[in-house]
Amino acid sequence: MAWIRTIPSDEAQGPLKQLFDAALLRAGRVFNIVRVQSLNPPVLKAGIGLYQAVMIGPSELSRALRELLAVVVSKTNGCHY
Amino acid sequence: MRAHANDLRAEVEEDWRSIVNEATEREPTAAEADAFVHQAVQDWHGCSLRPAARVLMEFAERVTLAPAACVAADITNLRSAGWSDAAIHDAAQVVAYFNYINRIADALGVEPEDGLPHWGAGDSVSESATR
């Protein structure tokens, strides 16, 4: 469990339920990094939009280059997630 | 880290030329792709990268470790490696996004995902995934 309260899937309603449903369709699960933002659905929604635009949207940088950048940054930060 | 490494593994075969060697004729084998991701997680400096990709990763490291120390010459360096300003912009966005989301994960105690392969240690994915 994260260190703050999060909302279980079966308690999600309205905009949060829509975001959880979309995450399930996309990834087959609600990732912990998504659920930890469940107390503020507008911020969660904006963050997912930024992620998709930056990581999946059109770019001269290949998808693999962008994923390698993600690994390099996370490793440099010592972030285990 | 583990979640991102998994995403890298999903893309590395198709985009092999963009990160390892532009001139390569064939796709990597699954074992080669696995080995690349293990090495990237263990120590990306040891990955076989094409020069332009290496310069981009060094930029990512610099922006992450010492953002205020970045200078215009860093951008000139990226241009010299062949990157357009649009590509440099997009790289900065990726680097900034992951610095942001890493801090959300670390600050709020986000736990690793269950059931994802363990990259960066051990000899094979399937072996380490059963630990």
Backbone of each chain as ProteinMPNN parsed JSONL, in Angstrom:
{"seq_chain_A": "MAWIRTIPSDEAQGPLKQLFDAALLRAGRVFNIVRVQSLNPPVLKAGIGLYQAVMIGPSELSRALRELLAVVVSKTNGCHY", "coords_chain_A": {"N_chain_A": [[0.837, -1.215, 0.0], [0.424, 2.237, -0.719], [1.654, 5.242, 0.918], [-0.248, 7.127, 1.344], [-3.84, 7.544, 1.494], [-5.734, 5.701, -0.847], [-8.08, 5.169, -3.521], [-10.049, 2.332, -3.788], [-10.751, 0.2, -6.647], [-13.422, -0.69, -6.72], [-14.752, 1.276, -5.409], [-14.582, 3.531, -6.859], [-15.962, 6.333, -8.544], [-17.793, 8.233, -11.045], [-15.735, 10.606, -12.728], [-13.286, 9.464, -11.85], [-13.814, 6.733, -11.939], [-14.101, 6.462, -14.703], [-11.474, 6.978, -15.495], [-10.083, 4.865, -14.278], [-11.34, 2.715, -15.589], [-10.484, 3.189, -18.212], [-7.751, 2.819, -17.849], [-7.68, 0.108, -17.267], [-8.526, -0.959, -19.71], [-6.404, -0.155, -21.301], [-4.039, -1.157, -20.108], [-4.653, -3.455, -18.791], [-4.665, -3.501, -16.117], [-4.929, -1.421, -13.147], [-2.384, 0.558, -12.693], [-0.133, 1.003, -9.918], [0.988, 3.538, -9.798], [-0.917, 5.063, -11.006], [-3.159, 4.666, -9.356], [-2.3, 5.873, -6.992], [-2.752, 8.493, -7.382], [-5.406, 8.884, -7.078], [-6.973, 10.472, -5.436], [-7.259, 12.937, -6.535], [-8.784, 13.338, -9.199], [-8.873, 15.182, -11.517], [-6.17, 16.04, -11.708], [-4.905, 13.585, -12.013], [-6.006, 12.854, -14.495], [-4.977, 14.873, -16.184], [-2.265, 14.327, -15.921], [-2.049, 11.758, -17.04], [-2.732, 12.405, -19.624], [-0.56, 14.049, -20.324], [1.522, 12.179, -20.121], [0.781, 10.417, -22.199], [0.915, 12.103, -24.441], [3.617, 12.847, -24.42], [5.039, 10.41, -24.367], [3.841, 8.624, -26.165], [2.752, 10.042, -28.228], [3.166, 11.72, -31.492], [6.552, 12.014, -32.55], [9.963, 12.831, -33.35], [11.632, 11.228, -31.983], [12.132, 7.82, -31.463], [9.895, 5.302, -30.118], [11.317, 3.471, -28.534], [13.65, 4.904, -27.93], [12.555, 6.892, -26.33], [11.597, 5.336, -24.22], [13.997, 4.324, -23.299], [15.196, 6.665, -22.402], [13.461, 7.103, -20.246], [14.15, 4.962, -18.581], [16.836, 5.581, -18.071], [16.571, 8.028, -16.671], [15.008, 7.227, -14.434], [16.667, 5.337, -13.283], [18.905, 6.925, -12.719], [17.789, 8.551, -10.809], [17.442, 6.673, -8.864], [15.008, 5.492, -8.515], [12.818, 2.991, -7.709], [10.354, 2.18, -8.555]], "CA_chain_A": [[0.0, 0.0, 0.0], [1.108, 3.538, -0.707], [1.643, 5.879, 2.24], [-1.47, 7.938, 1.487], [-5.073, 6.836, 1.172], [-6.084, 5.618, -2.27], [-9.46, 4.714, -3.693], [-10.128, 1.018, -4.453], [-11.491, 0.233, -7.915], [-14.875, -0.88, -6.55], [-15.345, 2.477, -4.8], [-14.4, 4.669, -7.766], [-17.194, 6.811, -9.18], [-17.688, 9.404, -11.917], [-14.513, 10.771, -13.529], [-12.243, 8.515, -11.439], [-14.179, 5.425, -12.503], [-13.767, 6.509, -16.14], [-10.007, 6.883, -15.639], [-9.714, 3.484, -13.925], [-11.809, 1.837, -16.675], [-9.585, 3.405, -19.352], [-6.469, 2.193, -17.506], [-7.879, -1.344, -17.415], [-8.552, -1.255, -21.146], [-5.08, 0.147, -21.843], [-2.923, -1.908, -19.53], [-5.128, -4.677, -18.153], [-4.663, -3.297, -14.668], [-4.72, -0.038, -12.719], [-1.036, 0.593, -12.115], [-0.057, 1.677, -8.615], [1.297, 4.97, -9.985], [-2.202, 5.69, -11.346], [-4.044, 4.641, -8.187], [-1.832, 6.763, -5.936], [-3.243, 9.838, -7.689], [-6.861, 8.765, -7.186], [-7.686, 11.469, -4.625], [-7.458, 14.155, -7.326], [-8.972, 12.864, -10.577], [-8.45, 16.102, -12.588], [-4.714, 16.003, -11.835], [-4.596, 12.275, -12.6], [-6.364, 12.891, -15.913], [-4.006, 15.73, -16.88], [-0.984, 13.622, -15.937], [-2.123, 10.677, -18.036], [-2.695, 13.067, -20.93], [0.829, 14.46, -20.582], [2.276, 10.951, -20.369], [0.472, 9.878, -23.531], [1.429, 13.022, -25.466], [5.085, 12.844, -24.405], [5.639, 9.082, -24.569], [3.222, 7.846, -27.24], [2.395, 10.945, -29.314], [4.131, 11.859, -32.58], [7.852, 12.599, -32.181], [11.116, 12.311, -34.088], [12.284, 10.226, -31.135], [11.433, 6.533, -31.511], [9.332, 4.868, -28.837], [12.364, 2.84, -27.723], [14.527, 5.958, -27.397], [11.842, 7.552, -25.223], [11.572, 4.408, -23.078], [15.357, 4.259, -22.749], [15.332, 7.893, -21.602], [12.724, 6.883, -18.995], [14.957, 4.068, -17.746], [18.03, 6.323, -17.642], [16.176, 8.996, -15.641], [14.568, 6.523, -13.227], [17.863, 4.729, -12.692], [19.723, 8.02, -12.173], [17.108, 8.987, -9.585], [17.353, 5.574, -7.907], [13.581, 5.226, -8.283], [12.612, 1.564, -7.974], [9.059, 1.899, -9.196]], "C_chain_A": [[0.863, 1.252, 0.0], [0.951, 4.165, 0.676], [0.48, 6.838, 2.422], [-2.667, 7.067, 1.115], [-5.268, 6.812, -0.342], [-7.471, 5.0, -2.376], [-9.473, 3.374, -4.428], [-11.008, 1.1, -5.701], [-12.996, 0.145, -7.693], [-15.546, 0.297, -5.845], [-15.244, 3.695, -5.71], [-15.714, 5.033, -8.441], [-16.858, 7.951, -10.141], [-16.386, 9.439, -12.706], [-13.411, 9.778, -13.143], [-12.541, 7.122, -11.994], [-13.841, 5.368, -13.993], [-12.261, 6.33, -16.345], [-9.522, 5.474, -15.314], [-10.125, 2.527, -15.046], [-10.881, 1.954, -17.888], [-8.234, 2.744, -19.096], [-6.556, 0.68, -17.671], [-7.857, -1.756, -18.881], [-7.148, -1.161, -21.742], [-4.049, -0.876, -21.396], [-3.351, -3.22, -18.865], [-5.12, -4.604, -16.639], [-4.569, -1.802, -14.381], [-3.36, -0.004, -12.032], [-1.029, 1.401, -10.814], [0.221, 3.181, -8.746], [0.043, 5.744, -10.399], [-3.068, 5.79, -10.092], [-3.604, 5.643, -7.109], [-2.316, 8.204, -6.158], [-4.77, 9.909, -7.664], [-7.629, 9.796, -6.368], [-7.915, 12.77, -5.387], [-7.59, 13.797, -8.811], [-8.588, 13.872, -11.668], [-6.93, 16.108, -12.796], [-4.277, 14.678, -12.46], [-4.854, 12.298, -14.109], [-5.356, 13.721, -16.716], [-2.654, 15.029, -16.998], [-0.946, 12.501, -16.955], [-2.06, 11.273, -19.444], [-1.287, 13.505, -21.295], [1.688, 13.241, -20.91], [2.051, 10.459, -21.796], [1.024, 10.776, -24.635], [2.949, 12.912, -25.573], [5.646, 11.494, -24.846], [5.087, 8.336, -25.782], [2.887, 8.723, -28.437], [3.471, 11.032, -30.376], [5.415, 12.535, -32.105], [8.91, 12.058, -33.12], [11.815, 11.215, -33.288], [11.471, 8.933, -31.178], [10.857, 6.214, -30.14], [10.422, 4.276, -27.946], [13.313, 3.882, -27.139], [13.861, 6.646, -26.211], [11.788, 6.638, -23.999], [12.965, 4.268, -22.464], [15.653, 5.518, -21.929], [14.643, 7.722, -20.248], [13.526, 6.003, -18.037], [16.19, 4.81, -17.205], [17.677, 7.303, -16.52], [15.814, 8.278, -14.339], [15.746, 5.885, -12.505], [18.734, 5.801, -12.035], [19.112, 8.536, -10.871], [17.081, 7.9, -8.512], [15.916, 5.225, -7.565], [13.266, 3.785, -8.66], [11.299, 1.268, -8.668], [9.253, 1.727, -10.7]], "O_chain_A": [[1.907, 1.301, 0.65], [0.194, 3.663, 1.507], [0.241, 7.317, 3.531], [-2.525, 6.005, 0.509], [-4.995, 7.798, -1.028], [-7.966, 4.386, -1.431], [-8.977, 3.274, -5.55], [-11.89, 1.953, -5.8], [-13.767, 0.813, -8.382], [-16.768, 0.318, -5.698], [-15.754, 4.766, -5.38], [-16.478, 4.162, -8.855], [-15.788, 8.554, -10.063], [-15.977, 8.433, -13.286], [-12.68, 9.302, -14.011], [-11.642, 6.421, -12.459], [-13.354, 4.351, -14.487], [-11.829, 5.619, -17.253], [-8.647, 4.946, -16.0], [-9.361, 1.635, -15.416], [-10.535, 0.952, -18.513], [-7.636, 2.174, -20.009], [-5.619, 0.047, -18.157], [-7.254, -2.764, -19.249], [-6.756, -1.978, -22.574], [-3.282, -1.397, -22.206], [-2.506, -4.002, -18.428], [-5.526, -5.549, -15.963], [-4.185, -1.014, -15.245], [-3.215, -0.488, -10.909], [-1.803, 2.341, -10.637], [-0.237, 3.987, -7.936], [-0.045, 6.95, -10.167], [-3.635, 6.841, -9.795], [-4.442, 6.196, -6.396], [-2.291, 9.025, -5.241], [-5.361, 10.868, -8.163], [-8.827, 9.977, -6.587], [-8.683, 13.62, -4.937], [-6.638, 13.933, -9.58], [-8.019, 13.459, -12.678], [-6.46, 16.174, -13.931], [-3.397, 14.645, -13.321], [-4.034, 11.827, -14.897], [-4.936, 13.316, -17.8], [-1.982, 15.118, -18.025], [0.053, 12.309, -17.648], [-1.418, 10.72, -20.337], [-0.863, 13.352, -22.441], [2.48, 13.263, -21.853], [2.999, 10.128, -22.51], [1.536, 10.288, -25.641], [3.502, 12.887, -26.672], [6.611, 11.437, -25.608], [5.783, 7.506, -26.367], [2.75, 8.215, -29.55], [4.564, 10.491, -30.203], [5.372, 13.508, -31.352], [8.776, 10.948, -33.635], [12.509, 10.372, -33.857], [10.26, 8.95, -30.956], [11.276, 6.78, -29.13], [10.454, 4.542, -26.745], [13.734, 3.764, -25.989], [14.514, 6.948, -25.212], [11.919, 7.107, -22.869], [13.097, 4.111, -21.251], [16.29, 5.439, -20.879], [15.174, 8.144, -19.222], [13.575, 6.263, -16.835], [16.538, 4.679, -16.032], [18.403, 7.399, -15.53], [16.263, 8.676, -13.265], [15.816, 5.891, -11.276], [19.238, 5.607, -10.928], [19.831, 8.911, -9.945], [16.731, 8.18, -7.365], [15.627, 4.727, -6.476], [13.432, 3.4, -9.817], [11.147, 0.222, -9.299], [8.288, 1.484, -11.424]]}, "seq_chain_B": "MRAHANDLRAEVEEDWRSIVNEATEREPTAAEADAFVHQAVQDWHGCSLRPAARVLMEFAERVTLAPAACVAADITNLRSAGWSDAAIHDAAQVVAYFNYINRIADALGVEPEDGLPHWGAGDSVSESATR", "coords_chain_B": {"N_chain_B": [[11.204, 2.068, -11.971], [11.245, -0.726, -12.702], [8.795, -0.979, -13.984], [9.129, 0.791, -16.101], [11.28, -0.353, -17.42], [10.117, -2.631, -18.384], [8.404, -1.556, -20.293], [10.314, -0.56, -22.036], [11.431, -2.964, -22.935], [9.333, -3.881, -24.447], [9.442, -2.316, -26.685], [11.953, -2.396, -27.795], [12.844, -4.183, -29.757], [11.542, -3.517, -32.176], [12.427, -0.93, -32.61], [15.15, -1.078, -32.769], [17.243, -0.121, -34.427], [17.231, 2.605, -33.94], [18.342, 2.956, -31.49], [20.595, 1.315, -31.128], [22.147, 0.66, -33.514], [22.202, 2.247, -36.453], [22.776, 1.15, -38.927], [22.316, -1.518, -38.875], [21.164, -4.63, -40.172], [19.431, -6.619, -39.418], [16.768, -7.604, -37.188], [17.016, -7.684, -33.609], [17.629, -10.737, -31.768], [15.342, -12.308, -29.431], [16.739, -12.867, -27.115], [18.899, -11.135, -27.322], [17.583, -8.693, -27.161], [16.5, -8.902, -24.579], [18.919, -8.957, -23.151], [19.897, -6.442, -23.697], [18.057, -4.79, -22.308], [18.421, -5.668, -19.674], [21.068, -4.795, -19.333], [20.707, -2.038, -19.661], [19.235, -1.39, -17.396], [20.901, -2.216, -15.361], [23.386, -0.795, -15.777], [23.318, 1.725, -17.8], [25.335, 2.973, -19.171], [26.982, 1.018, -20.109], [25.687, -0.08, -22.251], [25.501, -0.997, -25.693], [25.3, 1.584, -27.706], [24.15, 3.653, -30.394], [26.06, 6.523, -31.438], [24.561, 8.99, -31.421], [22.383, 8.344, -29.818], [23.654, 7.837, -27.418], [24.641, 10.377, -26.709], [22.223, 11.65, -26.262], [21.287, 10.25, -24.011], [23.233, 10.93, -22.16], [22.649, 13.609, -21.906], [20.127, 13.39, -20.686], [20.899, 12.335, -18.224], [22.425, 14.419, -17.214], [20.57, 16.538, -17.046], [18.93, 15.467, -15.135], [20.576, 15.095, -12.877], [21.889, 17.562, -12.44], [20.29, 20.007, -13.073], [20.372, 22.823, -13.042], [22.857, 23.36, -13.913], [22.943, 23.125, -16.582], [23.847, 24.267, -19.828], [23.965, 26.412, -22.768], [25.715, 25.197, -24.488], [25.275, 22.507, -24.118], [23.037, 22.007, -25.634], [23.994, 22.661, -28.161], [25.772, 20.593, -28.447], [24.015, 18.424, -28.661], [22.767, 19.077, -31.06], [24.959, 18.842, -32.762], [25.249, 16.145, -32.717], [23.275, 15.423, -34.331], [20.623, 15.81, -33.714], [17.457, 17.364, -34.079], [15.965, 20.548, -33.206], [13.334, 20.089, -32.45], [13.414, 17.398, -31.706], [15.179, 17.578, -29.563], [13.691, 19.153, -27.831], [11.534, 17.346, -27.358], [12.902, 15.3, -26.074], [13.699, 16.604, -23.725], [11.202, 16.969, -22.584], [10.456, 14.288, -22.046], [12.424, 13.578, -20.204], [11.893, 15.415, -18.151], [9.25, 14.706, -17.499], [9.62, 12.118, -16.406], [11.259, 12.675, -14.244], [9.411, 14.081, -12.739], [7.339, 12.093, -12.331], [8.753, 10.102, -11.046], [9.25, 11.328, -8.629], [6.687, 11.62, -7.569], [6.162, 8.898, -7.157], [8.193, 8.183, -5.302], [7.776, 9.998, -3.191], [5.243, 9.39, -2.235], [5.238, 6.756, -1.631], [4.758, 4.675, -3.523], [4.205, 1.354, -4.431], [6.139, -1.288, -6.011], [4.963, -2.874, -9.022], [3.09, -5.883, -8.926], [4.139, -9.006, -10.277], [5.624, -8.231, -12.519], [8.397, -8.738, -14.738], [11.748, -9.081, -13.473], [14.145, -6.851, -14.113], [17.598, -6.344, -14.914], [19.103, -7.912, -13.241], [20.359, -11.208, -12.703], [20.255, -13.99, -15.041], [18.26, -14.553, -16.858], [15.023, -13.467, -17.901], [12.713, -14.977, -17.301], [13.58, -16.669, -15.305], [14.287, -14.866, -13.23], [11.846, -13.702, -12.821], [10.416, -15.496, -11.363], [11.263, -15.38, -8.819]], "CA_chain_B": [[12.254, 1.489, -12.809], [10.86, -2.011, -13.284], [7.692, -0.774, -14.92], [9.648, 1.448, -17.3], [12.126, -1.32, -18.122], [9.199, -3.503, -19.111], [7.967, -0.806, -21.476], [11.46, -0.537, -22.95], [11.547, -4.289, -23.559], [8.251, -4.032, -25.424], [9.696, -1.488, -27.871], [13.349, -2.365, -28.204], [13.101, -4.935, -30.989], [11.059, -2.787, -33.344], [13.177, 0.325, -32.79], [16.549, -1.418, -32.489], [18.157, 0.749, -35.183], [17.261, 3.97, -33.409], [19.128, 3.044, -30.258], [21.848, 0.551, -31.114], [22.98, 0.794, -34.709], [21.383, 2.62, -37.612], [23.123, 0.396, -40.133], [22.078, -2.946, -38.702], [20.228, -5.156, -41.161], [18.444, -7.554, -38.878], [16.192, -7.354, -35.875], [17.715, -8.461, -32.589], [16.91, -11.897, -31.231], [14.706, -12.022, -28.141], [17.781, -12.897, -26.083], [19.662, -9.887, -27.44], [16.739, -7.612, -26.647], [16.504, -9.075, -23.116], [20.236, -8.585, -22.628], [20.003, -4.985, -23.778], [17.273, -4.165, -21.23], [19.15, -5.96, -18.428], [22.23, -3.904, -19.243], [20.225, -0.662, -19.492], [18.795, -1.219, -16.012], [22.083, -2.387, -14.511], [24.212, 0.393, -15.998], [23.068, 2.028, -19.215], [26.59, 3.398, -19.83], [27.586, -0.156, -20.719], [24.92, -0.516, -23.418], [25.987, -0.645, -27.02], [24.37, 2.591, -28.23], [24.709, 4.472, -31.468], [26.578, 7.749, -30.805], [23.528, 10.005, -31.189], [21.572, 7.905, -28.678], [24.459, 7.998, -26.204], [24.642, 11.808, -26.38], [20.892, 11.958, -25.721], [21.199, 9.69, -22.657], [24.093, 11.758, -21.306], [21.847, 14.825, -21.656], [19.106, 13.013, -19.703], [21.571, 12.175, -16.931], [22.849, 15.749, -16.769], [19.378, 17.304, -16.671], [18.389, 14.858, -13.918], [21.481, 15.261, -11.742], [22.313, 18.949, -12.215], [19.538, 20.784, -14.063], [20.753, 24.24, -13.086], [24.188, 23.466, -14.524], [22.84, 23.012, -18.045], [24.242, 25.479, -20.555], [23.619, 26.383, -24.198], [26.618, 24.261, -25.163], [24.667, 21.167, -24.067], [22.131, 21.922, -26.781], [24.865, 22.62, -29.344], [26.298, 19.227, -28.47], [22.951, 17.552, -29.172], [22.606, 19.392, -32.498], [26.121, 18.276, -33.47], [25.031, 14.697, -32.82], [22.283, 15.199, -35.376], [19.244, 15.979, -33.25], [16.767, 18.619, -34.39], [15.447, 21.227, -32.01], [12.095, 19.413, -32.042], [13.796, 16.173, -30.993], [15.763, 17.995, -28.275], [12.533, 19.537, -27.001], [10.793, 16.157, -26.953], [13.726, 14.588, -25.084], [13.608, 17.339, -22.453], [9.882, 16.664, -22.013], [10.49, 12.928, -21.492], [13.276, 13.619, -19.005], [11.175, 16.156, -17.107], [8.091, 13.921, -17.072], [10.016, 11.016, -15.528], [11.678, 13.249, -12.967], [8.157, 14.369, -12.033], [6.585, 10.926, -11.873], [9.612, 9.424, -10.063], [9.076, 11.989, -7.327], [5.369, 11.199, -7.067], [6.294, 7.516, -6.669], [9.045, 8.128, -4.105], [7.221, 10.813, -2.113], [3.983, 8.847, -1.735], [5.403, 5.341, -1.283], [4.138, 3.775, -4.499], [4.866, 0.041, -4.412], [6.369, -1.916, -7.317], [3.861, -3.682, -9.534], [3.213, -7.341, -8.819], [4.106, -9.839, -11.474], [6.44, -7.775, -13.64], [9.73, -9.343, -14.744], [12.787, -8.335, -12.772], [15.214, -6.535, -15.055], [18.84, -5.783, -14.395], [19.846, -8.872, -12.431], [20.063, -12.569, -13.123], [20.629, -14.301, -16.411], [17.121, -14.572, -17.774], [13.832, -12.832, -17.373], [11.764, -15.914, -16.724], [14.15, -17.162, -14.052], [14.201, -13.862, -12.177], [10.453, -13.37, -12.561], [9.816, -16.459, -10.44], [11.803, -15.196, -7.468]], "C_chain_B": [[11.793, 0.2, -13.485], [9.751, -1.848, -14.31], [8.203, -0.161, -16.219], [10.508, 0.482, -18.103], [11.27, -2.275, -18.945], [8.691, -2.836, -20.384], [9.091, -0.734, -22.507], [11.579, -1.867, -23.678], [10.495, -4.48, -24.665], [8.556, -3.303, -26.734], [11.044, -1.753, -28.522], [13.598, -3.112, -29.509], [12.722, -4.128, -32.233], [11.922, -1.56, -33.652], [14.678, 0.136, -32.607], [17.516, -0.445, -33.16], [18.283, 2.13, -34.548], [18.11, 4.08, -32.15], [20.49, 2.38, -30.357], [22.714, 0.841, -32.334], [22.093, 1.048, -35.911], [21.563, 1.668, -38.786], [22.749, -1.083, -40.046], [20.973, -3.436, -39.639], [19.106, -5.942, -40.504], [17.924, -7.084, -37.523], [16.995, -8.142, -34.839], [16.934, -9.735, -32.254], [16.273, -11.485, -29.907], [15.752, -11.973, -27.031], [18.62, -11.627, -26.121], [18.874, -8.705, -26.883], [16.652, -7.679, -25.119], [17.815, -8.566, -22.524], [20.412, -7.065, -22.644], [19.284, -4.319, -22.599], [17.918, -4.439, -19.865], [20.308, -4.983, -18.245], [21.792, -2.459, -18.997], [19.845, -0.396, -18.039], [19.996, -1.297, -15.063], [22.978, -1.152, -14.571], [24.148, 0.741, -17.481], [24.349, 2.452, -19.928], [27.238, 2.238, -20.589], [26.819, -0.689, -21.922], [25.651, -0.138, -24.699], [24.966, 0.297, -27.648], [24.986, 3.281, -29.436], [25.065, 5.837, -30.869], [25.498, 8.785, -30.508], [22.656, 9.638, -29.989], [22.346, 8.111, -27.372], [24.479, 9.463, -25.755], [23.305, 12.207, -25.743], [20.76, 11.449, -24.281], [22.084, 10.465, -21.678], [23.393, 13.073, -20.951], [20.802, 14.536, -20.578], [19.714, 12.922, -18.3], [21.932, 13.545, -16.345], [21.66, 16.568, -16.271], [18.804, 16.777, -15.349], [19.255, 15.177, -12.701], [21.771, 16.727, -11.417], [21.61, 19.884, -13.192], [20.007, 22.237, -14.178], [22.121, 24.447, -13.726], [24.139, 23.342, -16.043], [23.154, 24.355, -18.696], [23.894, 25.309, -22.037], [24.48, 25.38, -24.951], [26.075, 22.828, -25.125], [23.75, 20.957, -25.272], [22.931, 21.854, -28.084], [25.409, 21.208, -29.552], [25.28, 18.247, -29.058], [22.725, 17.797, -30.667], [23.738, 18.768, -33.296], [25.972, 16.768, -33.651], [23.924, 14.37, -33.824], [20.84, 15.429, -34.962], [18.704, 17.343, -33.634], [16.312, 19.282, -33.093], [14.15, 20.584, -31.526], [12.411, 18.143, -31.258], [14.372, 16.506, -29.617], [14.649, 18.405, -27.313], [11.81, 18.298, -26.469], [11.573, 15.358, -25.91], [13.646, 15.274, -23.724], [12.268, 17.072, -21.777], [9.86, 15.274, -21.376], [11.273, 12.93, -20.178], [12.536, 14.315, -17.852], [9.979, 15.36, -16.597], [8.526, 12.82, -16.097], [10.63, 11.509, -14.227], [10.459, 13.582, -12.106], [7.535, 13.093, -11.46], [7.42, 10.071, -10.91], [9.398, 10.026, -8.675], [7.709, 11.706, -6.731], [5.497, 9.807, -6.438], [7.076, 7.464, -5.36], [8.416, 8.867, -2.924], [6.016, 10.15, -1.463], [4.044, 7.344, -1.468], [4.707, 4.383, -2.229], [4.926, 2.459, -4.546], [5.075, -0.488, -5.821], [5.162, -2.75, -7.726], [4.138, -5.167, -9.286], [3.354, -7.95, -10.206], [4.881, -9.326, -12.662], [7.804, -8.457, -13.58], [10.733, -8.439, -14.015], [13.941, -8.1, -13.729], [16.464, -6.085, -14.309], [19.622, -6.717, -13.509], [19.459, -10.263, -12.891], [20.323, -12.75, -14.605], [19.453, -14.312, -17.368], [15.909, -13.981, -17.091], [12.938, -13.821, -16.648], [12.272, -16.444, -15.369], [13.95, -16.14, -12.937], [12.756, -13.541, -11.847], [9.818, -14.31, -11.557], [10.335, -16.282, -9.013], [10.761, -14.683, -6.501]], "O_chain_B": [[11.931, 0.049, -14.699], [9.758, -2.486, -15.362], [7.768, -0.543, -17.306], [10.471, 0.495, -19.333], [11.641, -2.674, -20.048], [8.566, -3.479, -21.426], [8.845, -0.834, -23.709], [11.801, -1.902, -24.888], [10.739, -5.146, -25.671], [7.992, -3.637, -27.775], [11.26, -1.38, -29.675], [14.468, -2.721, -30.287], [13.474, -4.063, -33.205], [12.118, -1.204, -34.814], [15.395, 1.095, -32.32], [18.485, 0.002, -32.547], [19.344, 2.751, -34.62], [18.548, 5.172, -31.785], [21.446, 2.838, -29.731], [23.878, 1.221, -32.201], [21.331, 0.179, -36.335], [20.627, 1.412, -39.544], [22.853, -1.812, -41.032], [19.98, -2.745, -39.865], [17.969, -5.931, -40.977], [18.552, -6.288, -36.825], [17.59, -9.167, -35.172], [15.718, -9.792, -32.441], [16.616, -10.451, -29.335], [15.667, -11.147, -26.122], [19.007, -11.102, -25.077], [19.43, -7.829, -26.22], [16.721, -6.653, -24.442], [17.822, -7.841, -21.529], [20.996, -6.482, -21.73], [19.82, -3.407, -21.969], [17.959, -3.56, -19.005], [20.508, -4.421, -17.169], [22.422, -1.739, -18.222], [20.099, 0.687, -17.512], [20.09, -0.544, -14.094], [23.287, -0.544, -13.546], [24.83, 0.136, -18.307], [24.453, 2.313, -21.147], [27.946, 2.441, -21.575], [27.255, -1.653, -22.551], [26.323, 0.89, -24.778], [23.895, -0.136, -28.073], [26.2, 3.474, -29.495], [24.44, 6.265, -29.898], [25.519, 9.4, -29.442], [22.238, 10.513, -29.231], [21.775, 8.505, -26.355], [24.35, 9.754, -24.566], [23.268, 13.002, -24.804], [20.191, 12.132, -23.43], [21.729, 10.635, -20.512], [23.529, 13.581, -19.838], [20.611, 15.339, -19.664], [19.12, 13.372, -17.321], [21.768, 13.793, -15.151], [21.725, 17.207, -15.221], [18.264, 17.54, -14.548], [18.739, 15.489, -11.628], [21.887, 17.091, -10.247], [22.258, 20.488, -14.047], [20.036, 22.807, -15.269], [22.5, 25.575, -14.043], [25.166, 23.442, -16.714], [22.787, 25.419, -18.195], [23.575, 24.212, -22.494], [24.036, 24.782, -25.931], [26.384, 22.026, -26.006], [23.698, 19.871, -25.85], [22.595, 21.094, -28.993], [25.49, 20.708, -30.674], [25.627, 17.364, -29.842], [22.521, 16.86, -31.438], [23.514, 18.228, -34.38], [26.493, 16.188, -34.603], [23.666, 13.205, -34.128], [19.928, 15.262, -35.772], [19.4, 18.353, -33.53], [16.28, 18.658, -32.032], [13.894, 20.538, -30.322], [11.752, 17.845, -30.261], [14.098, 15.818, -28.634], [14.666, 18.049, -26.134], [11.51, 18.21, -25.279], [10.988, 14.806, -24.978], [13.539, 14.609, -22.693], [12.194, 16.962, -20.553], [9.309, 15.099, -20.29], [10.839, 12.359, -19.177], [12.561, 13.842, -16.716], [9.718, 15.339, -15.394], [7.873, 12.61, -15.075], [10.534, 10.828, -13.206], [10.477, 13.385, -10.891], [7.241, 13.014, -10.267], [6.86, 9.389, -10.052], [9.369, 9.309, -7.675], [7.582, 11.567, -5.514], [5.009, 9.566, -5.334], [6.672, 6.782, -4.418], [8.513, 8.413, -1.784], [5.786, 10.326, -0.266], [3.035, 6.727, -1.124], [4.127, 3.388, -1.793], [6.149, 2.457, -4.682], [4.297, -0.186, -6.725], [4.432, -3.265, -6.879], [5.268, -5.636, -9.42], [2.766, -7.473, -11.176], [4.812, -9.928, -13.734], [8.315, -8.724, -12.492], [10.58, -7.219, -13.955], [14.637, -9.04, -14.114], [16.388, -5.521, -13.218], [20.711, -6.361, -13.058], [18.362, -10.472, -13.408], [20.578, -11.788, -15.33], [19.63, -14.101, -18.568], [15.791, -13.995, -15.866], [12.464, -13.562, -15.542], [11.501, -16.637, -14.429], [13.506, -16.482, -11.841], [12.455, -13.148, -10.72], [8.796, -13.978, -10.957], [9.882, -16.973, -8.101], [11.059, -14.477, -5.324]]}, "name": "protein", "num_of_chains": 2, "seq": "MAWIRTIPSDEAQGPLKQLFDAALLRAGRVFNIVRVQSLNPPVLKAGIGLYQAVMIGPSELSRALRELLAVVVSKTNGCHYMRAHANDLRAEVEEDWRSIVNEATEREPTAAEADAFVHQAVQDWHGCSLRPAARVLMEFAERVTLAPAACVAADITNLRSAGWSDAAIHDAAQVVAYFNYINRIADALGVEPEDGLPHWGAGDSVSESATR"}
